[in-house]
Amino acid sequence: MHQAPWSLPEEHQGLLIAAVIEQIGLNAPRELFTETLFGLLEDISGFERLPSMASRHLVRYYWKQYKARSVQLTGDSQEQVPK
């Protein structure tokens, strides 16, 4: 199976979200989430210099994962996961 150059295996995606949560907690604002995400991605080979289109895609994708995990961990089903 061919993987996009800026994708992580599913297991590593979960670890990345867990690391973000460990650093900023649950329900942080998107700006802080984005800064933290890119700080972590800089340490992963191949993610140091992402094209802006890939960066935007990754932020949207991982923001959804982060919000879903926040809802899952807090049990707050009233919170909407943004698109």
N, C-alpha and C positions, 0 to 999 in steps of 0.2 A: 504494500500500500504506500502510495506517495504522500509525503507530508509537506505542507507548505514550509518554506524556510523559517518562518517565524511562528511555528506552532510547537507546542509541548505535548508530550504524551499525557493522556487523561490523568494518570496518577500524579504527574508533576504539576498539572494545573491545580489539583487539589492542594498540593503542598504549597504552591505559590499563594493561593488564597488564604491558607492557614497562616502563612508567614505575614501576610498583610494584616490579618485580624490580630495576630500576636503583637504587631507593632502599633496599630492604630485603634484596635478594638472594633466593636460592632457599630454600625450606623454612623460612621464618620462622613463628613461632607465629601462630595466627589473630588474637589480640588486636592484635599489631603490624600484621598485614595489614589489619585493619579500620580502625585508626587512619590508616594510610597511604592506604588507598582513599578514606576520607571526606575526608582532607586534599586529595587530588587532585580529587575530585568537587566540592569547594567552589569550585574555580576554573572550573567549567563552568556556563554559564548554565542555569538551571532546576533545578540539582541542589543549590542552596544550602540549601533547606528541604524535605527529603524527608519525606513521612509515614513513620511508623515501620514500617508494613507494607511499603512500597516499600524502605525501608532494609534490612530483614531479607532481602527477596527479592534485592536487589542483592548483599549480602554473600554469601549462599549461592551465587548464580550466579557471581560473580567469584572466590570462593574455589575453586570447582571448576575454573574456567579457570586460575587461578594454580597449583593443584596439578598439573593436567594439563601445563601448560607447564614446571613444575619437573621432572616426570618426563621429559618430552620432551628438555629441555636437559641433564639429568644422565645420561639413559639408564638410570635406576634404575626398571626395570619391576617391581620387587618392592614398591615403595611403592604402597599403595592410595589411590585418589582417593576421599575421603569423599563421602557423599551429602548 
